[in-house]
Amino acid sequence: MTIEIIGMVGTKDMSETRGTFDGPVVDTDYLTRFAQAHDEAGFDRVLIGYGATGPDGWAIASHVLYATQRLGVLIAHRPGFVAPTLVARKLATLDALTGGRGRVAIHHITGGSDTDQRRDGDFADHDTRYERTAEFMSVLRRALTSEVPFDHEGPFYRFEGAFSSVRPTSPGGVPLFFGGQSAGAVAAGSAHADVYMLFGEPLEQTAERIALLRAEAAKHGRTLRFSLSTRPIVADTEEAAWERAEAIRAETARRIGAGNGLLAAKYFGEQKSIASDRMQDAASRAEVHDERLWFAITALTGPGGNSSGHVGTPEQVAEALLKYYDLGIDRFLIRGFDPLDDVRLWGGGLVPALRAGVAARDAGRGTPVAVPA
């Protein structure tokens, strides 16, 4: 089974343990080095995040694509602000400009913070947003693939003669990624997504979610692929890796106390995300799950994005991730607490160890090995 290893880029050096909101928001040199480091480390693509006050992801994606040789992009997008027909043309154009080599994908995030949504003028409630996302993805896919003009009339969008003269030339087109764990999210994603993204929950809970999502997708005659997000902390020895984890915990706690680096909860507004609630629940039950899945930062920072991480040597972390592969995960989104340095570190250990592990598992099962270089 083909796997994808996905990273994440930003426009300045920021994480729970480093950087501030002071200074320029876009550091072009840093973004270039960050993207090229992913390319050199063997990543397949990078996520470009979305926030109502941040730099435009489409512009960042263009820069990343032209600063690298083979690296793909996964552009996070909130439906509701740009028409799906226009988004289809944006995606198809980027695909064409980069040679139709599968370097462009889109990730649909529906918004877990009412406050952040309202900054861009969206006052729809949580469930309405997911209903809109479902219709958006349906129209988007049709606009990406239709060879003739089409009409559409739904609760949120109406088009007459919609058509794009440019369509993706990559085999398989432009993959539609999606995330969310509420009932509305499950309904939308199971019906329309290609890849369903999951936070780094313990193995048991991940297996339960995969089973649920597969069952929901089957009702539509569909199958899904799955991505897992985690924050690996690796070192040459297991002891050194846990020492590094404790240093990350201490610095995160210090910065929260100082108020100079972690303002997400206050700045972006209260999160109303089932996925974030599930992460907080896991953190409350134990700090470490499945031997090396660490939730200390999740507990410190509160509801938000993916904050759990696997701790150990490159080989130990790779083996931990392969247990998710056995469950059906074939995309791994990994980002570090030392963002650029971690990418370079992983390229020499974790990334090749994970690919080698997948190849060995597939060979043992008699499965044809199709692992991107």
Summary of the structure (lengths in Angstrom):
residues: 373
radius of gyration: 19.9
end to end distance: 13.6
largest distance: 62.4
contacts: 1254
relative contact order: 0.15
helix: 47%
strand: 17%
